[in-house]
Amino acid sequence: MKYSRLSTGGLSIFYRTAGTPDKPAMLLLHGFPSASHMFRDFMPMLEDKFYLVAPDYPGFGQSDIPSREEFTYTFYNLAEVIGGFISALGLGKFYMYVFDYGAPIGFRIAMKHPDSILGIISQNGNIYAEGLGKKWEARAEYWAHPTPELRESYKSAFAPETMIGQYTFGTEEGSVSPDGYTLDIHYTQRPGYDEIQSDLIFDYQNNVNLYPKFQEYLRIYHPKLLAVWGKNDPSFIPAGAEAFKRDLPDAEIHFVNSGHFALESCCAEIAGLIRQFSA
């Protein structure tokens, strides 16, 4: 594993790599409230087959955290920065692993550069309305009728107990290391983090609005796609994985016995499915 920084759009982006650039590239796009460290166990399992590249988004992990006055925290802007990162790194064609927040970022990039995509692995990376769990009903009400009080209430998403629950819900007891969520909790304590992430929670409505465009991309370009889903995820439920078949009848769909952060407890199983998928 190597750890590096790259400047794009005036921002310093931290990223980790494994494997060598002579192998097919795979871009790993992390979720909330995590960063590229969520791939720490996964990357060594596939470095013999791929050149794996995992960046931290602006405001996440070890990348720059520009102020809200300097940078508007929207998924569009995050995708633009990661698109610049891809160009600066010279990835060319690549597979794309999308998880959680990584899905709306990655699918924006795929729509803009469809010829760059060798294939997509979606691990609880939702782009279908039927994949949204019950909690999204309340968020839709918040988006439609935002108030300062509701914005404040959604900061509970950054509470340590909430984050631990995101990692452990739906997993076998003792199967999730505390390493990942402990580091995530540390990152949430930084000044301004809560307002940055609150901006993104509110902006998530624009991802849902883009779902039809993401689905149209699949129908037009027919990328090779593997959906591997933690079947007990309450945020992005199994119907979101199954829905890929509607637009891509040849999509591979697999469920693992885990929750939202499925790599934490089913890393080897997911890596094995990717080996079969890319064979």
N, C-alpha and C positions, 0 to 999 in steps of 0.2 A: 504494500500500500504506500502511495505517495501523497503528500499534502502540499498544495500549491495555492497561489493567488493569481488572479488575472484581472486587469483593468478593462472595464467596458462601460460606456456611458458615464464616465466620471466616477464610477464606483469600483471598489475593490471586492471581487467575488472570490470567496474561498471555495476550493473544491478538492475532492480526493479522487485518486485514480488507482486502478489495479489492472494488471495485465499490460500488454504492450500494444502500441498503435498499429502494428501490422495485422492485428486481429480485428474482426468486425466490432464496431463501436456500439456501446449501449449507454444511453443517457438515462440516469436514474433521478427521478424527480420526486422529492420528499413531500410529506404532508404536514399538517398542523397537529400539534404545536412543536413539531420536531425539526430536524435539519438532516444533513447528509450522514450524520452518525447513525441514523436508523438502518443504514446499509453496511454497518461495520462488520457484521458476521456474514452477510450475504456475498459481498464482493470477493472474498477469498475463495468462495465455493465455485466461482465461474471465471476466475481470472485466467485459467488455462484456455478458455474458449473465446472470451471477449476482452475488448479494451473498455473497461467500465469507468464512467465519469459521473461523479455525483456532486453537483454544486449546491451551495446554500443560497437561497433567495436573499435579496436585500431585506434587512430587518430580521433575518433568521440566522441562527448558528453563529458562525465566525465571519460572515460577510459584513460589509459596511451597513450601518444603520443610519441612513440619512434622516434628518428631522422631517416631520410632516410638512414643514414649510418649504423644504428643499425637494421633496419627492412625494408625489401623491400615491398612496398605497392602494392600488387597484390591481385586480388580476391581469388586466390588460397591460399595465406597466410592468408587472413582474414578468409576464411573458415576453415583453419587449427586451428587458434586460437579459433574460436567459437566451433569447434569440441572438442578441449581440454577443453573449458569451460563446454560443455555439460557433458563430462566425469567426470570432477571435481565436478560438481554439482550432478551427479548421477541421471540424469533425466530418464534414461531407455527408455521407449517408450513414444512418445509424438506426439501431433499434431504440425503442423508447419504453421505459418502465414508468408507469404513472400510478401514483397512490394519492388518494384524498385530494388535497390542494394541487397536487401534481397533475391531476387529470385536466382541469380547465386551463392550466398553464400549457400542458403538453399538447392538448388538442388545438389550442390557438396556434401553436407553432406548426403543428401538422397541417392545418388548413392553409397556412401561409406558405409552407414549403413542402407540399405533398411528395415531391420527388425525392426528398431526403429520407423518407421513412422506410426502413427495411421491414419493420414489423412493430407491433404494439403489444406490450404486456400490461394489462390493467389489473392491478391488485387493489380491490376495493376503491377503484377510481371511477366514479359514477358519472354518466352523461345521460341518464334517463329519469324521467319524473317518477316512474314506478320503483326506482331504486332508492328514493328518499324515505328514510324512516320517519316515525311519528314526530320526532322533535322538530322536523322541518315545517310542520304545520304552524307551530308557534312562531318560527322565524319568518314565515311568509306573512303572518299578521304583523310582525314587527316591521318588515320591509314596507308593507302597505301603509302602516300608521306608526312611523317612527316617533319616539319621544326620548328625551334625555334619560328618563327613568328606565325605559326598556334598554337603551344602550348600556346603561350602567349595570343592569341586571345580567346582561350577557357576558360581563367580565367574569362571571362565575366559571366560564370555560377555562380560565387560566388558574383557577384554584388548584392547589396540589392534589386534593382528593379527587377532583374531577379528572385530572390528567392521569392519575394512577388508575382510575376506573376505565379510562379510554384504553389503556394498555392491557388491563387484566380481565375486563368483562368478557365472558364467553370463552375463556381459556381454561385449560386444565390447571388445577391448583399446583403451584410450584413450577410452572413451565415458563414464566416470564421473569427475566432478570430485572432487578431494579435499576440497572445502569442507564438504560435509555430514558426512562421517565425522570430519574433523578437529575440528569443533565438538562432535560427539557424544563424542569422546574427551576433550575438555576437560571436558564436563559430568560424565563418570564419575569424574573426579579429586576431586570435592568430598567433604568429610567425610560419612560415613554413607551415601553412595550405594550402596555394595556391599551393605549389609544391607537397605536399602529394596528394591533390585531382587531380592535373594535371597528376600525375602518374597513378591514378586510371582511369581517363578518357581515357588515352592512352591504358591502359590494358583492357578496356571494350571489345575490339575486341576479346579477348580470351573467353569471355562469349558467344559472338555471334558464335564463332567457335565451342563452345561446345553444341549449341542448339540441333544438331542431337543426341548427347549422352543423354541430358536431356530427349528428346522425347523417346528415346529407353528405358530409365529407366521406363517411364510411361507404355510403351507397355509390358515390361517384368513383372513389379511388380504390376501394376494395383492399385495404391493407391487411396483411396477415395479422391475426389478432388472437391472443390468448387472454382470457379473463380467468384469473385465479382469485378466489374470494374467501375471506374468513366468513364462514357461513353464519356466525353468531353476531355479526356486526350490527348494532342497533342504528347506526348512522346511515350506512349504505347497505341496504338489505339485499338478499340474494336475487330478488327480482331484477335488480340493476344489472347483474351479471347475465342473467338469462335473456334480457332484452337485446343484448348484442346480436343474438341470432336473427332478430327481426331484420336488421340491416345488413348483417354479414352471416348468411346461412352456414358458411364454412368456419366460423369462429369456434375456437376450442374453449369450453367452459368447464372449470373444475372448482370444487369447493373443498376447503380444508377446515379441520375442526379447530377454529380459532375465532377471534373477534376482529376488531378494526386493525390493530397493528399485527397482522398475521405473521410477518417476518420474525417477530419476537419469539414465537413458539413453533412455527412451522417452516423455518428458514430452509432446511435441507430439502424438505418436500417440494417447496416452491422452486428452488434451484433445479431440482430434478425435472420438474415439469417444463421449465424453460429449456433445458437441454434437449428434451424430446421435441418441443415445439420448434426449435431452431435447427434441428438436425437436417 
